[in-house]
Amino acid sequence: MLISQILFGWPAILGSLLISQVGVILGRPKWILIGAMLITGFALYLIALPPAIFKLFGFSLPLLHLAAMFLVYREVRWAAELLLLPHLAIAIYFGAVVLMQG
């Protein structure tokens, strides 16, 4: 139970976003790769959700991280930051949904 919460839940969502953002700021492509690996579990969860837009985000989140990694390698950090915005949008959306339930 605990491992699934870590791989699919908020630690994976926020941790991967934080690690990837720090990787962009510091110019460390390997950190963005770690962020891409962390978000993969949550991306699989998104693929399993019924609305088609979640499937699109589920397939694209790890790929966007990998593209951001390439851009940081090429030292185009502003574009790498833009590629992480969908991850932030999904985190804000699910955070708002969770907070509105309570």
C-alpha positions as CSV (number, residue, x, y, z in Angstrom):
1,M,0.0,0.0,0.0
2,L,2.7,2.5,0.9
3,I,4.8,1.8,-2.2
4,S,1.8,2.4,-4.5
5,Q,1.1,5.7,-2.7
6,I,4.6,6.8,-3.3
7,L,4.7,5.7,-7.0
8,F,1.3,6.9,-8.0
9,G,0.4,9.6,-5.4
10,W,1.4,13.0,-4.3
11,P,5.0,12.2,-3.5
12,A,5.5,11.1,-7.2
13,I,3.6,14.1,-8.6
14,L,5.3,16.8,-6.5
15,G,8.6,15.1,-6.2
16,S,9.1,14.7,-9.9
17,L,8.0,18.3,-10.5
18,L,10.4,19.6,-7.9
19,I,13.4,17.5,-9.0
20,S,12.8,18.4,-12.7
21,Q,12.5,22.1,-11.9
22,V,15.7,22.0,-9.9
23,G,17.3,20.2,-12.8
24,V,16.3,22.9,-15.2
25,I,17.5,25.7,-12.8
26,L,20.8,24.1,-12.2
27,G,21.3,22.8,-15.7
28,R,21.4,19.1,-14.7
29,P,19.7,16.9,-17.4
30,K,20.1,13.8,-15.2
31,W,17.8,15.3,-12.6
32,I,15.1,15.8,-15.2
33,L,15.5,12.2,-16.2
34,I,14.9,11.2,-12.6
35,G,11.8,13.4,-12.6
36,A,10.6,11.6,-15.7
37,M,11.1,8.2,-14.1
38,L,9.2,9.4,-11.0
39,I,6.2,10.7,-13.0
40,T,5.9,7.5,-15.0
41,G,3.7,5.7,-12.3
42,F,1.3,8.7,-12.1
43,A,1.3,8.8,-15.9
44,L,0.1,5.2,-16.1
45,Y,-2.6,6.1,-13.6
46,L,-3.7,8.9,-15.9
47,I,-3.8,6.6,-18.9
48,A,-6.3,4.4,-17.0
49,L,-8.7,7.3,-16.3
50,P,-11.8,7.5,-18.6
51,P,-11.6,11.0,-20.2
52,A,-9.4,11.1,-23.3
53,I,-7.6,14.2,-22.2
54,F,-6.1,12.3,-19.2
55,K,-4.8,9.6,-21.6
56,L,-3.1,12.3,-23.7
57,F,-1.5,13.8,-20.6
58,G,-0.6,10.4,-19.3
59,F,1.3,9.5,-22.5
60,S,2.9,13.0,-22.9
61,L,4.1,13.8,-19.3
62,P,7.2,11.5,-19.3
63,L,7.9,12.5,-22.9
64,L,7.7,16.2,-22.1
65,H,10.2,15.6,-19.3
66,L,12.6,13.9,-21.7
67,A,12.2,16.7,-24.2
68,A,13.0,19.2,-21.3
69,M,16.0,17.1,-20.5
70,F,17.2,17.5,-24.1
71,L,16.6,21.2,-24.1
72,V,18.6,21.6,-20.8
73,Y,21.4,19.7,-22.4
74,R,21.2,22.2,-25.3
75,E,21.1,25.0,-22.8
76,V,17.6,26.3,-23.8
77,R,16.3,26.4,-20.3
78,W,13.3,28.7,-21.0
79,A,11.8,26.2,-23.4
80,A,12.5,23.4,-20.9
81,E,10.5,25.3,-18.3
82,L,7.6,25.6,-20.7
83,L,7.6,21.9,-21.2
84,L,7.1,21.3,-17.5
85,L,4.0,23.5,-17.3
86,P,1.5,20.7,-18.2
87,H,2.8,18.7,-15.3
88,L,2.2,21.7,-13.0
89,A,-1.3,22.2,-14.5
90,I,-2.2,18.5,-13.8
91,A,-0.9,18.8,-10.2
92,I,-2.9,22.0,-9.6
93,Y,-6.0,20.4,-11.2
94,F,-5.9,17.2,-9.1
95,G,-4.9,19.2,-6.0
96,A,-8.0,21.4,-6.4
97,V,-10.2,18.3,-7.0
98,V,-8.9,16.7,-3.8
99,L,-9.4,19.9,-1.7
100,M,-12.9,20.4,-3.0
101,Q,-13.9,16.9,-1.9
102,G,-13.3,17.7,1.8
